[in-house]
Amino acid sequence: MRQENKINLSIIIPVFNEENYIKKLFLDIEKHFNFKNIEVIVVNDGSDDNSKFILEKIKKNNYQFEYHLINIKKNSGKGYAVKEGAKISKGEYILLQDADLELDIKDSKEIYEIISNDKNIYCIFGSRYLSGKLKKHNYFINEFIGKFNTLIFNLLFGQSLSDIHCGLKIFHREVYNKINLSVNDFGLEIDIASQIIKNKYFIYEVGVSYYSRTLRDGKKITWIDGLKSYYYLFKARFLDNSISTLISIMVSSIYMIFVGSYFGDGTGTTLFMIIFFLIGMIIGLHTKILSSLSIFLFIYIGSLFGDGQGTVLSIFVFFILGIFIIRKLRNFIKESYPRITILF
């Protein structure tokens, strides 16, 4: 049940060395969000330019919205800044807004109006790749990696999002209360999306304008952040799980390496073992420990039949048969003995 709150919206803005953009940012915020039921929380993440001075000076402006400034002494990352801002937020909705003006405040107002007028929507992400808005992309490789990472995310989580890395997001307080952000840097975007999905909320998307900055203009994401994003994708899907799921992932990965060892020859065998290891991890996500061990039992039985390629075929057939039978058995146990589904 949604609860009433006198602050409808908390806008959280992490800032690190954005002295050239802060004044324009607040002119746009004043234009679109200057209302008494809104709070703007700026987190100065250890800036060493004039950002802190400018943000302190903004306190003197007579805005209708509430203005809060948090100063962090040492730069700790976007994710850390967002978490610090969220700690003091009071709004029914939380909107994450970057300070660099790559994303238009007008679009922030649009997604706020959409979510606040439809009580069935709990989360909206902006998308720089949906059509209908003005775009300016400076770096092909950045755009390619963004889309590629989104594709991987969709495959891992069974989604159809178009832009996992867009910094503009809004969600209901209920959603935030159910997630526990654990990433301190730009991996925040993957962390938020994965936890929202794991908590069974649907992510809506709205196309937004995008004006990409160059490195000279102050763009801060580098190739290192691109590499780290793959770790965060792996972490969000395979590490941030319950103990029972982690055990299932380990068990299924091990027995699928065993399956892979029957395929190929020499280097080819190693490649198949790696591929089947990854398949095993995915199987482990969707099964419990007893289910996983039962599938392995079918595989082992299959390995006892045939010779050479015949053994390979037998293993494959028993593998598919095992998945089919275990799925049927799991559904039966879920309906008849729900208390033991934690193991099966």
LINURJO-V960345 format. One record per backbone hydrogen bond with DSSP energy under -1.0 kcal/mol. CO is the residue of the C=O (numbers start at 1). NH is the residue of the N-H. E is the energy in kcal/mol with one decimal. If there is no record, write none. Layout:
CO/NH/E, CO/NH/E
//
This chain:
7/92/-1.6, 8/93/-1.9, 9/39/-2.6, 10/95/-3.1, 11/41/-3.5, 12/97/-2.4, 13/43/-2.5, 15/45/-3.2, 18/21/-1.9, 18/22/-1.4, 21/25/-2.5, 22/26/-2.4, 23/27/-1.7, 24/28/-2.1, 25/29/-2.2, 26/30/-2.5, 27/31/-1.6, 28/32/-1.9, 29/33/-3.3, 33/35/-2.1, 35/38/-1.3, 37/8/-2.1, 37/9/-1.5, 38/66/-2.4, 39/11/-3.0, 40/68/-2.8, 41/13/-2.9, 42/70/-2.9, 43/15/-2.8, 44/46/-1.8, 44/72/-3.0, 50/54/-2.4, 51/55/-2.7, 52/56/-2.3, 53/57/-2.0, 54/58/-1.7, 57/60/-1.6, 58/61/-2.0, 61/63/-1.4, 66/40/-3.4, 68/42/-2.8, 70/44/-2.9, 72/46/-1.1, 77/81/-2.2, 78/82/-2.6, 79/83/-2.1, 80/84/-2.2, 81/85/-2.3, 82/86/-2.6, 83/87/-1.4, 92/173/-3.1, 93/10/-2.8, 94/171/-2.0, 95/12/-2.9, 96/169/-1.2, 102/211/-2.6, 104/107/-1.0, 104/108/-1.2, 105/109/-2.1, 106/110/-1.6, 107/111/-2.4, 108/112/-1.8, 109/113/-2.2, 110/114/-2.0, 111/115/-2.3, 112/116/-2.3, 113/117/-1.0, 118/121/-1.8, 122/172/-2.3, 123/204/-2.1, 124/170/-2.4, 125/206/-1.9, 127/208/-2.5, 134/210/-2.3, 136/212/-3.0, 139/143/-1.8, 140/144/-2.8, 141/145/-2.6, 142/146/-2.2, 143/147/-2.2, 144/148/-2.7, 145/149/-3.0, 146/150/-1.7, 147/151/-2.0, 148/152/-2.3, 149/153/-2.6, 150/154/-2.5, 151/155/-2.2, 152/156/-2.4, 153/157/-2.4, 154/158/-1.4, 154/159/-1.2, 168/126/-3.0, 169/96/-3.0, 170/124/-2.8, 171/94/-2.8, 172/175/-1.0, 172/176/-1.6, 173/177/-2.3, 175/178/-1.2, 176/179/-1.2, 184/80/-1.9, 185/188/-1.7, 186/189/-1.2, 187/191/-2.3, 188/192/-3.0, 189/193/-2.0, 190/194/-2.6, 191/195/-1.9, 192/196/-2.3, 193/197/-2.1, 194/198/-2.4, 195/199/-1.3, 196/201/-2.0, 197/200/-2.1, 204/125/-3.1, 206/127/-2.1, 210/136/-1.6, 214/219/-2.1, 222/226/-1.4, 223/227/-2.1, 224/228/-2.4, 225/229/-1.4, 227/230/-1.1, 228/232/-2.2, 229/233/-2.1, 230/234/-2.1, 231/235/-3.2, 232/236/-2.9, 233/237/-1.8, 234/238/-3.0, 235/239/-1.4, 235/240/-2.6, 239/241/-2.2, 242/246/-2.4, 243/247/-2.4, 244/248/-2.0, 245/249/-2.5, 246/250/-2.2, 247/251/-2.6, 248/252/-2.6, 249/253/-2.1, 250/254/-2.0, 251/255/-2.2, 252/256/-1.7, 253/257/-1.4, 254/258/-1.4, 255/259/-1.6, 256/260/-2.5, 257/261/-1.5, 259/262/-1.7, 260/263/-1.7, 265/268/-1.8, 266/270/-1.4, 267/271/-2.1, 268/272/-2.3, 269/273/-2.3, 270/274/-2.0, 271/275/-2.4, 272/276/-2.9, 273/277/-1.8, 274/278/-2.0, 275/279/-2.1, 276/280/-2.6, 277/281/-1.8, 278/282/-1.8, 279/283/-2.5, 280/284/-2.5, 281/285/-1.2, 288/292/-2.7, 289/293/-2.5, 290/294/-2.0, 291/295/-2.1, 292/296/-2.0, 293/297/-2.0, 294/298/-1.7, 295/299/-2.1, 296/300/-2.9, 297/301/-2.3, 298/302/-2.2, 299/303/-1.7, 301/304/-1.2, 302/305/-1.4, 307/310/-2.1, 308/312/-1.4, 309/313/-2.3, 310/314/-2.3, 311/315/-2.8, 312/316/-2.3, 313/317/-2.6, 314/318/-2.6, 315/319/-2.4, 316/320/-2.3, 317/321/-2.6, 318/322/-2.7, 319/323/-2.2, 320/324/-2.2, 321/325/-2.7, 322/326/-2.7, 323/327/-2.1, 324/328/-2.0, 325/329/-2.5, 326/330/-2.9, 327/331/-2.1, 328/332/-1.9, 329/333/-2.7, 330/334/-2.7, 331/335/-1.6, 332/336/-2.6, 333/337/-3.0, 337/340/-1.8, 338/341/-1.2, 340/343/-1.5, 340/344/-1.2, 343/290/-2.2
//
